[in-house]
Amino acid sequence: MKLVIKYMFLLFLGFCFGCDELEELFEEEIEVQSTFITELEVNVPNGSTPDEAMNFESNFGVWNFAEDPNIVDFLGSPDEITKIEINSVRYFFKNVQGNPDAFVEGQITFSVGQGGESFDTVVTNLAQADFNNTLFTLDGDFSNVNTAITMFRSIGFLYHGSVSDNPVSFITDVSITVTVTIKPSLDNL
């Protein structure tokens, strides 16, 4: 409904100012910032000894930018997305249960199309990070990921690595902030 009202307003502007001015308006790109949050669950079972490092892999998270509620009102078609750029990736650990001495060492991997790229997370004691509500920032050069997500307009991600001092279960709460550049098309009015 919001989209219909916007287009009716633009049509009204076209009558008032002429089609050339309206077309110039549509030649401008719009940048929309959006943040999406997902929970990646991890369950590390008992090893042969409690201090044995155990490998883990979380569930797989997926985000489709063409269906993002913060972006969809600006789109007539997913083809109008011209660029997607990751501004920040933040994460924290919550609902930690199990061995209080467990340390996690891992990576967040972004999967787009047939490729993927991994970024190291900070080695940390899970129980302390949960208790202190410690917020971590994922550092790295996201340019390859940005190029791929612009092409595919979606992203998949998971958290994997190893945990010492098991058993332990926890949730990695991941928050990704992006800027989506949209060039509206007159064909979609």
C-alpha positions in Angstrom: 0.0 0.0 0.0 2.9 2.4 0.9 4.4 1.8 -2.5 1.2 2.6 -4.3 0.8 5.9 -2.4 4.4 6.8 -3.3 3.9 6.1 -6.9 0.6 8.0 -7.0 2.4 11.0 -5.5 5.2 10.7 -8.1 2.6 10.6 -10.8 1.0 13.8 -9.4 4.4 15.4 -9.5 4.8 14.4 -13.1 1.6 16.3 -14.0 2.7 19.3 -12.0 6.4 19.5 -13.2 6.5 17.5 -16.4 7.9 14.1 -17.3 11.5 15.2 -17.7 11.8 16.3 -14.1 10.1 13.1 -12.9 12.5 11.0 -15.0 15.5 12.9 -13.4 14.1 12.0 -10.0 14.1 8.4 -10.9 17.7 8.5 -12.3 18.9 9.1 -8.7 20.0 6.1 -6.7 18.6 5.5 -3.2 20.7 4.1 -0.4 18.8 2.2 2.3 20.5 0.9 5.5 19.2 -2.3 7.0 20.3 -4.5 9.9 19.3 -8.2 10.1 19.9 -10.4 13.1 20.0 -14.2 13.2 20.8 -16.8 15.9 23.3 -19.5 15.1 22.9 -22.5 17.5 25.8 -24.7 18.5 25.8 -27.9 20.5 29.2 -29.4 21.4 28.9 -33.0 22.9 31.2 -34.7 25.3 34.7 -35.5 24.0 36.7 -38.5 25.2 38.1 -36.1 27.9 36.4 -32.9 29.2 39.3 -30.7 28.0 39.5 -32.2 24.5 38.9 -29.6 21.7 35.8 -30.5 19.7 34.9 -29.2 16.3 31.5 -27.7 15.7 29.3 -26.2 13.0 26.2 -24.1 13.7 23.0 -24.1 11.8 23.0 -22.2 8.5 21.5 -18.7 8.3 20.2 -17.1 5.1 19.1 -13.6 4.2 17.4 -12.5 1.0 17.9 -8.7 0.5 15.0 -8.5 -2.1 12.6 -9.7 0.7 14.1 -7.5 3.5 11.2 -5.6 5.1 13.4 -2.5 5.3 14.2 -2.6 1.6 11.1 -4.1 -0.1 9.1 -0.8 0.0 11.7 0.8 -2.2 11.8 -1.9 -4.8 9.7 -2.4 -7.9 11.9 -5.4 -8.8 15.0 -7.1 -7.3 16.9 -6.0 -10.5 16.8 -2.4 -9.1 19.4 -3.4 -6.5 22.7 -2.1 -7.9 25.0 -2.6 -4.9 25.0 -4.2 -1.4 27.8 -3.3 1.0 28.4 -4.7 4.5 29.0 -1.9 7.0 29.5 -4.0 10.1 29.2 -7.5 11.5 28.7 -7.9 15.2 28.1 -10.9 17.3 27.8 -12.0 20.9 27.3 -15.3 22.8 24.2 -16.1 24.8 22.4 -19.0 26.5 25.7 -20.7 27.3 25.2 -24.0 29.1 27.7 -26.6 30.1 31.3 -26.4 31.0 32.1 -22.9 32.4 35.8 -23.3 31.3 34.9 -23.7 27.6 36.8 -21.5 25.1 35.6 -21.1 21.6 37.9 -20.4 18.6 36.1 -20.1 15.3 35.1 -18.4 12.0 32.0 -16.9 10.5 31.8 -18.0 6.9 29.7 -16.2 4.4 28.4 -18.3 1.5 27.2 -16.7 -1.7 26.6 -18.5 -4.9 29.2 -21.3 -5.2 31.8 -19.5 -3.1 32.5 -18.6 0.5 34.8 -16.5 2.6 35.7 -16.9 6.3 36.6 -14.4 8.9 38.2 -15.2 12.3 36.3 -14.5 15.5 38.0 -13.7 18.8 39.1 -16.6 21.0 37.0 -16.2 24.2 35.6 -17.9 27.2 32.0 -18.5 26.4 30.6 -18.3 30.0 32.4 -15.0 30.7 31.3 -13.5 27.3 27.7 -14.5 28.0 27.8 -13.2 31.6 29.4 -9.9 30.6 27.2 -9.5 27.4 30.3 -8.9 25.4 29.7 -7.6 21.9 32.4 -8.5 19.3 33.0 -6.9 15.9 34.0 -9.1 13.0 37.0 -7.5 11.3 38.0 -8.0 7.7 37.8 -6.9 4.1 34.3 -7.7 2.9 34.8 -6.5 -0.7 34.6 -10.0 -2.2 31.5 -10.8 -0.2 29.9 -7.4 -1.2 30.5 -8.2 -4.9 28.9 -11.6 -4.6 25.9 -10.5 -2.5 25.2 -7.7 -5.0 25.1 -10.3 -7.8 23.0 -12.9 -6.0 21.1 -10.5 -3.6 21.2 -13.0 -0.8 23.8 -14.3 1.7 24.2 -17.5 3.7 26.4 -17.7 6.8 27.4 -20.1 9.6 29.7 -20.3 12.6 32.3 -23.1 12.9 35.4 -23.9 14.8 36.4 -25.7 17.9 35.6 -25.6 21.6 37.8 -26.7 24.5 36.4 -28.0 27.8 33.1 -29.6 26.7 30.2 -30.3 26.7 28.7 -26.9 26.0 25.9 -25.4 24.0 25.4 -21.8 23.1 23.9 -19.4 20.6 25.9 -16.9 18.5 23.7 -13.9 17.9 24.9 -12.3 14.6 23.9 -8.8 13.5 24.8 -7.6 10.0 24.3 -4.0 8.9 24.3 -3.3 5.2 23.8 -0.4 2.8 21.7 -1.4 -0.2 21.8 0.9 -3.3 18.7 1.0 -5.4 18.1 2.6 -8.8 14.3 2.7 -9.3 13.1 1.9 -12.8 10.4 3.7 -14.6 9.4 0.4 -16.2 8.2 -0.8 -12.7 5.7 2.0 -12.1 
